[in-house]
Every structure is written in structure tokens, then in C-alpha cells.
Amino acid sequence: MKIYNLPGKDAWDQLCQRPSIQSEDLNIAVKNILDSVKLNGDRACLEYTSQFDKVKLDTIEITRTEIEAGAKNVDTALKDSICSAFNNIKCFHSSQYEKQKIIETSKGVKCWRKSIPIEKVGLYIPGGTAPLFSSLLMLGVPAMIAGCSEIVVCTPPMANGLISPAILFTANLLGLSKICKIGGAQAIAAMAFGTETIPQVYKIFGPGNQYVTKAKELIQLEGVAIDMLAGPSELLVIADDYSVPKYVAADLLSQAEHGPDSQVVLLATSVDLVDKVQVEIQKQIQDLPRKDIARIALDNSFAVCLDSIESCIEFSNFYAPEHLILAIDDAQNFVDQIINAGSVFLGKYSCESAGDYASGTNHTLPTNGTAKAFSGVSLDSFFKKITFQNISKEGLQRLGPTIETMADAEHLFAHKNAVSIRLKDINK
């Protein structure tokens, strides 16, 4: 990690740049994949799976029998853990359901909003070297609660051409049956346009690498909705003398191991603390199976020493991290100062891993600074909102003159007449 001591605010913008692939090259590569899948369907998907995942497949979809058989190959401890996480995630997301309210804005004018489940949704679940069954919980649970009628899951196969048993167990637990062995930008394209095997969906969810994120960005131009541009994982930790260096190091490494394009940031109130965390990182990284990946991510990461917790929070709000840990004394007292973050973890025992797996909050979160304007996935993400209104004769008599005056001022006389013609009949 690079270390910066008391950088001026004029340097913050440069410091907050995320690691990225050359944008023009990425755009061309992904657009070619989208065009090929749109034109050639399943055949293109199978060819890209062979090219990128080094796995040759004959079919894309997994049968119900395969799902049930694979789900049995999960040990009891993991099954119990997944079920426990499922219950917490379900509990938290169920609480987000809003009851319909009819509001009488003025006498005789009733307005309300109704939540309608999105009929067809696609869930992208990263797999391959790190099959993220936890992401299937995070997306599948709210989709299930919302009542989406068709849920399609795409996830890349492992080296043996199979899907992780943990993903299959989770799918079975959620009652999902449309599981397809396909990953990367080609999976996003398949769900956006539809293929012989994969149905076209109306909204696509799920995190992924920069290719997946770029594909989601481009398919919006084709009229397909997405949850957000959730790209490579990132974590920012604010630490002070209250912090435990080995905890901080463990948290930073937990996100650095996601991928080489992940980024972790440490904001601290002393250089001494940064040095202690660096020592702990070097100790802990030796025991990680994914240490080579973590080291590359750390090369793209940095630590900043600032003069106060308030300055650290100001920098954090500027960076707008996907995950933010306040590993500081009296963390609760600083909550109101946080305005840009995907998900926040308070105190030295609130490790980010809890949110990744089992505390109940969703881990599909805005990255790359988009937390300045976007929220993480929630139950609301799987609904569309339709407004209704019912205006009585008396209601239009009261409201009509207001509408006529406003329409007349905008020179939209047909708008005005739609009211006037009714009022004439009412007043006869």
C-alpha cells in the first residue's frame, strides 16, 4: 500500500481514482461480446465460456435433478450457516415492505402508489475461482419476498465444468430452478437479449468484474434496467488509537482477496498506526490461499494519515466507498457525518465480512464513487412503483381551476380543455 501523510485537498481527487482497464479497449471488447451473443445466442455463450473460463460445455442450463444432487454435496455445517444467513437476510429485507397508503391530497382527490414486482429478473452470481453463494442469498431472498414471477440465475462454471454445490444448495433453498452455467459479459448479454436457453429479463442484478460492469452499463442503452454499476470490491477503514491493528489488517485483506482490481483504503490519525497495520498485513497475507491476488490489489491501494477523525470522514465522503468501517472509539457519535457510503460498519467488532454473509444487510452495493447517488440493493430494487389517483366530481370542481390556470400559463390549451370540458358538464 502506498502511504500519504497529510495530503492537501487538491490531491484528494487523484488519490480517489480507482484502478481500471483502459476504458476504450474495455468498451470495444465488451460491445463485441454483446453483439455476438445477441446474434448467435447459446453458441456464442458456449464459445466465450471455452475462451474465458477454459471450460467446454455441451449445454448451458442445469436440470432440476442436477440442482438437487449438487445441493446434497454440501456439508452440514455449511448448510446450517447458509440457512442462518438466509433467515437474517429474510428478516431484514421483509421489514422493508411498505404498506399501501391512500392519501387524500385535497377533498375528493385521492392518490396512492402501488408496488408491483418486476416480472422477470436476472441474477448474476460471480463464480469460478470464488463461487459467491452469498450473492445468491443477497439477491434471491429479496426477489423471492417481492414475488418476482421469473428469476434467472447465471453463474460461471468451475474448472470441472460444474457449478459450486453451495450455489446449488442456496438455489434449492430459495426454490430457484433456472440456473445457467455462464459468466462474464456474455451472461449479462444473454439475460439482456435472451438466447435459445436463457429467457430475456427486464432487470439484471449482481456484482462482477469490470467486464461485467461495463456490460451492464451498455445494456442499459438497449432498454434493460440494472440494479447499479457494482464493480470491483472496495473497502475504506477509518482507524484511530482505539483500533486494533490486526483487526484492521484482516478487514483490508478480506476485500483485497476479492480480485486484483479491488481496492482497499486506510485512513488513520497517525503514521505509527499505519505502520502497525502494514506489519499485520504482511503477517496475515502469508497464510492466505489467494495471497497473490491480494498483493496485486494492495499495490492498487493506499493509506492516508490525516489530522482528525473529522478529516478522515470528510475524505471518506469524497471517496464514497462501497464499504466503510469506523474502527474508532465512539463510532456511533459520527454516524450523522457520513453521507456517502454503500454500507457502514461501526466499531472494532463490526467486521465487513458480517455484512458480506450473514448479518442481514445486503452486500450488493454501489462502487467506484457511485455511493454519492446510489443505494445498495434492497427489497425496493425488485419492485416498480405505479401511482394511482381517483378524483371525484367534487374533487375536480375544487382542483380544476388550479389546473386550468397552470395549463393556460404554459400555453397548453388542450390540457386546460380536458378540465374545462368536464367542469362545464358538472356545473350545468
N, C-alpha and C positions, 0 to 999 in steps of 0.2 A: 504494500500500500504506500502511495505517496503521502507525504506529510506536509501540511501547510500551516504556518504559525501566524495567526492574526492577519489573514488576508483582507485587504480593503474591499468594500462593497463593489467597487468597479471590477474586481476579479471574480466575483461570485458567478456571473453568467458563464464564464469559460469553465469554471470548476464544475458546474452542474450539467455539463454536456454528458450524455450517455454514450457508451461505446456503441458503434453502429457499423453496418456494412455500407459500402459506397452506395448511396441512395439510388443513383441512376442504374447501376448494374443490378441491384436488387429489384427495382421496378420492372426492368426488362425481363429478368429471369422468371419472376412470378407471373407476369402477364402472359408469357409464353405457356406456362403451365395451365393457367386458367383457360386460355384459348384452346389448348389441346384437349383438356377434359370436356369442355363444352362441346367440342366437335366429335370426339371419339369415345366419350363415356367410360365404361368399365375398362376397355382396352388400354386407354391412357393411364388409368389409375393403376392397373397391374404393371404396366411398364415403368411408371415412376416408382412404384414400390420396389421393383427389382433394382432400379438405378440408385435410389437414395437409401433404401433400407437394406439392400443386399439380400432380399428375400423374394423368392419366386413363388407366386401363389397361382392356384387354378381358379379359385373363387374368392369373392370379397366378403360375403355375408356369413356370419356364424349361425348355425342352426340352434334351435331351442335345446336339442339334445346335447350339443357341444357346450352350451352355456351351463346347463345343469351338471354335466360331467366335470367341466373345469372348476365349477364352484366347489365341488367336493374335495378338490386338491388344495384346500386351504386349512391350515392347522387351527385347532380350536381357539387358541389364544388370539390369533388374528381375527377370526370370525367374531369373537366376543368384543374385541376392540372396535371393529367396524360397526357392529350393532350399537355399541355405546355411543360412538361418534354420531351415528345415524339418529339416535334418539335426541341428542343435544342439538344437532343441526335442525331437526324437525321441530323441536320445541321453540327454538329461537325464531325460525322463519314462519312458523304458524302464528306467532304473536304479531306478525306484521300485517295480517289480513285486516282490511278495513271494511267496516260495515257501511252499507249504502245509506246515505243521508239525503233526504229530500229537503231542500232549503227554499222557503218562500221569500224570494228577494224583495218582492213588494206584493201587496194584496192581490191575489189572483194570478201571480206569476211564480210557478214552481219549477225549480231547476235541480237536477241531480246528475251524478256521474256514476257510471256502472263499470266495474272491472270485468273484462272479458278475457278468458285465457287465450293466448296465441295458439292457434290450432296445431301448427307444425313447427317444431323447433329442432335444431341440430346441436348436439353437444360434442365439442372437440376435446378429447382427453389425451394429453401427452402420454407417450408410452415408450416403447423401445428399451433404452438403457435404464429408464426410471419410470416404470408404469405408474401413473398417478391416479390410483383408485380413489384417493381423497378428492380429486377434482370431480369425479363422477358423483360422489356424495354431494359436493357443494352445488352442483348444477342439477343433478337428478332429483334431489329432495324438493327444492322449490318448484321445479317443473311438475312434479307429482302433486304437490299441495295445490298448485294453481289449477291443475286439471287440464293441462295440455293434452290434446287427444292423440297426437302422434309425436313420439320422441325418437329421434335417430341419433345413434352414438357412433362416432368414428374415432378409432384409436389405432396407432401403428402397431404392427406385429413385432414380437421379439425376434431374436436371431433364428429361433427354431420355427418361425412361421406361425406361432400360436399367440394367443392373447393371454396376458397375465391372469392366472387363476383368481387373484384378488380382485381384478376388474370384473371378471365374470361373476364372482360371488356377490359383489356390490350391485351389479346389474340385476342379478336374480333377486336380491333383497328388495330392490326398487321396483321389480316387476317389469323391467325393460327387456324387450326381445329383439329389437332391430339394432344389432351390433355389427359393425363393419370393420374389417382389417385394412385400414388405410389411414395414413397420417400426412402431415405436412400441408403445403399449399394445395396439393391435389385433393385432399379431404375437404378443405373449405370449398374448393371449386365444385366438387361432386354434390355437396349439400346445397350449394347455391343454385346450381343449374339442373341437378338431377341427372342420374345415369340409368342404365337398364336395371341396376340393382338398388341404387340409393335414391330415395324419394327427394324431390325438391322441397326445401323447407322455407319458412318465412323469416326466421331469425336464427342466427348462429351464435353460440356461446362457447367460451373456453379460451384459456391462455395458450401460449405457444412461443416458438422462437420468432425471429424477425421475418422469416418467410411466411409463417402462419399469420403474423400480424399484418404484413403487407397484403396478403391475400384477402384478409378481412376488410382492410381499407379499400381495396379495389372492387370487391363485390358489392360494396355499398352503392357504387356507381351503376350497378345493374339492378338496383331496387331491392336488394336483400338487406334486411336490418341485421345489426350485430349488437352484442352487449357493450363492448368497448374495445379499444385498441390495447388489449392486455398483452404486453410483450415480455421480454426477458425480466426475470425477477430482480427486485431491488429492495434494499433494507437500509434505513438510516437509524443509528443508535446515538442518543444523547446521553453522555455519561459525566458524572462528577465524582468527588471523593467518596461518596456513598456507594458508588458502583463497585461490583466485584469483577475485576479484570477477566477472570476465567469465564464468568458468565457472558460478559460482553463478547469475548473472543468466540465462544461457542455459538452465540447468536449470529455473528458476522459470517462464520463458516457455514452455518445452516443454510444461508441463502447463496453463498459463493459456490456451493457444490451443485446448485441447480444447473448451471451451464456456463460456458466460457464467456458468454455475453452478459452474464449477470453483473450487478454492481452493488457493492456494499460501501457504506459511508459511516465514519465515526466522527462525531462532534464531541469534543471534550473541553474541559475548562483548564487542563494542564498538560504540558508536554510529557511530564512524568507518567501520567495515567496512560497516554497513548503508547509510551514505551512499554509499559507493563502489559498492555493488551497485545502489542506486537509480539512480545515474548510468549504469551499464552497461545497466540495463533500458531506460532512455529512449533510449539509443543504438541498442540492438538491435531494439527494438519497431518502429522506423520502417521496417525492411526486411521486416517480416512481412506476408504477404498476409492473415492472419487477425488483424491488429493490433486491429481494433475489438472482436473477441471477447475477445482477451487483455486489453484495457484494462478491460472490464466485470468480468472475473474478478479482475483486480488490485484493483479497487475493493472486492471482497469478501474481499480477502486482507490479511495483516498481517505485520509484523516485530516481534520481541521481543528486547530486549537483556537478557541475564542475566549473572550474575557468574562463571559457570564452565561448563565442558562438562558436568559432572555435573548442574548445574541444568537445562541445556538438554535433557539426556536424560530427566530427570525430567518436564519439561514435555512432551516428545515422547511419553513413555509415557502421560501423561494424555490427550493429544490422540489417540493411536493412529492415526497416518497410514497411508494406503494405501501410499504410497511414502516412504521415509526415506533421505536421503543424508547420510552423515557425511563432509563435505568438510573433514576436520580432520586434523591430524598424528597419526600412530599410531592411526588409526581402529580397527584390529584389536584394540587393547587395551580398547576399550569395548563389544565385542560382547556380553559376558555381562550388561551392564547393560540391554540392550534387551529388553523383554518384550512390548511391544505395537506391532506394525507388520506391514503386509502383506508388503512386500519391502524389503530393506535393501541399500544400495549404499555400499561402503566406499572412501574415498579420493577424491582430486580427479579421478581419471581414470575412475571408475566412474559414468558418466552414467546417469541413469534411462532414457534412450532405448534403452540397450543391452538392458535388461530388457523394454522395450516391444516390441522387434523380434527380436533375434537371439542373445542370449547363451545362451538355453536355458531359463531360468526362466519361469514363467507370469505373464502380466500381468493376468489376471482375478483381482482382489484385493478384500478387504473394505474398504469405505469408511465414512465417517460415524461413525467410532469403533468400528465392529464388529470391528476387528482385536484388540480386547480379548478376544474369544471365538472368532473365526472365522479360518480359514486361507484362503489363496488356492486356486484350482483346481489340482488335481494329478491324477495317474492314479487315485488312490483315489476321486476325485469321481465317476468313471464306473462304479464298482463298487458293488454292495451286498454285505454280508458275511453269510453264513449260518453259524451254528455247528452242529456235529455232535458227537454223543457215542455211544460204544459201550461198554456196561457188561456185563461177563461175569458168570457166576453167582458166581464168587469175588469179583468186584468189588462186587456188590450185598451179599454177605454182610458185607464189611468196611464199606461205606459206609452200608448200610441202617439200622443202629441210630442213626447220626447224624441221618439224615433223619427217622426216627420221633420222636426226641426233640425236634427243632426244630418239626416239624409239630404235635406234641402241645402244645408250649408256645404255639403260635399258635392253638390250638383248631381246626385244620383237619384233622379226623379222616379225611376221605376221602383227603387227601394221605397221611396216615400209613398208611391201609389199602392204598393202591396199592403200598406197600413190604411191609407185613406179610403180605399175601396171597401174595406171591412168596416171601418168606423161609420161610413155613410149608411150601410145596412143596419148597423147596430143602433144608430141614432134615429132611424125612421120611426 
